[in-house]
Amino acid sequence: MTRLTISEDPGEEFAFRGHNMITDSEEDGIIFYNNVTKVHVLPECESFTIQVMTPDLALEMDFADADSVREALELFETKKILEVNSEMPGFVRVIPSLEEKEEPKTYGEPFIKPKSNEGLLEQMPSRPDERLGENLPDTQKH
C-alpha cells in the first residue's frame, strides 16, 4: 500500500516515488501544492485510490481501506504530507500528461520598441506655480 510521511506543519511541496506508467520505470519527483489542480477518490467501487492531479501529471495512490483514504485526503487538504512512497512497487503510479502544452497566444502585431528619439514626451511640472510663464494665460494685464 501507499506510505505517507507527514509533518506537523503545513508545507509547500511533497516528494513522491512511484512507477511511471508510460516509461515503465520508477520515478522520483516533487509536487508543489500550488500546482495541484484536483485531489479526489477514483470512482471504482472495489478500490481505495486517491488521484492527485497537476498540469504535468496524475499521481495515483492505493490505500488499504476507506479510513486510510479519509485520513490521506485530510492530510493533503492541510498540506502536511512530506513524502508519498510505496511499500511495494505499483501502489503509487505516476501518469505524465500527454497533452501538448500551448504556447501563449499573442494578439495583434508584436511590440516594436521605438527608436530612442521617437515618442519622447516633454516633461511639464504639474503645479501651476512651477510651470514656465509662457504656458500660463496672461492674468497680469487686467
Secondary structure, 3 states (H helix, E strand, C coil): CEEEEECCCCCCEEEEEEEECCCCEEEEEEEEHHHCCEEEECCCCCCCEEEEECCCEEEEEECCCHHHHHHHHHHHHCCCEEEEEECCCCCEEEEECCCCCCCCCCCCCCCCCCCCCCCCCCCCCCCHHHCCHHHCCCCCCC
